[in-house]
Amino acid sequence: MFTQYYGLKYNPFAKEIGENELYLSKDFKELASRLEFMKKTRGFFLLTAESGAGKTTALRRFASSLNPGLYRICYTALASVTVMDFYRGLILKMGESPEYKKVMMFEQLQRLVDTSYHEKRITPVFILDEAQSLSGGVLEDIRMLFNFKMDSENPFILIFAGQQSIRRKLQLGMHQALRQRITGNYHMLGLGKDEIQDYISARLTSAGAANVNIFTEAATEALYTATNGITRPLCNLITASMTCAFAKNAQMINEEIVYQAGLDIEI
């Protein structure tokens, strides 16, 4: 196994990495700054990225940074549901059993949010992952559901997180009112070419590597070219490259090994 070959305690490019071990790229720092602003303003936030760019990981880090005495996280990735199931899911996340009729669930959820914010002093944070799959009906109900005191306050944070198609969906005329209420947004681009080596070094260091410079400069350029800095395929290719190098008994990983590893996993 390449972990022993390179003196690693574990595979630092697997997805089971703790929030305190994440590499804080320019993307992560910019997003963190905007989400920090949302803690003050509250309301709707739109986060988009290509699949595998790290949006869910970034949101996991944001959620873990929130004081549970001040914020309540309600995360769901089940976006392709009916309007009624959407209501039921949010109410369950808020800790109650849903009522049976839609109008009653509407009032129940508004009451739960209002009570949490005004009486318990806890801001509900709704994270809707895979938001590109939300139906037009759910999006329209979200606009009405999160309208408090005739749209005069935001006792919540709601984050739409998904691929770029959610932006196109929100551009439709029928969602203009909801789009206008989005107070913050960000599109994650992935790692820059100049961050690849630092990213690898940081991950290797966290896993206890004595030598973190095992990829040549040409190899890191090949990694970026193959993945555009998108984290998930990048980690897969790095892992495959280290496995390939282990099989070749090579301590240094050059662009030829990266190319071969890419063929092996069909990137």
Secondary structure, DSSP 8 states (H G I E B T S, - for coil): -HHHHTT-SS-TTSS---GGG----HHHHHHHHHHHHHHHH-EEEEEEE-TTSSHHHHHHHHHHHS-TTTEEEEEE---S--HHHHHHHHHHHTTS---SSHHHHHHHHHHHHHHHHHTS--EEEEEE-SGGG--HHHHHHHHHHT-BTTTTB--SEEEEEE-THHHHHHTSGGGHHHHHTEEEEEEE----GGGHHHHHHHHHHHTT-S----B-HHHHHHHHHHHTT-HHHHHHHHHHHHHHHHHHT-SSB-HHHHHHHHHHHT-
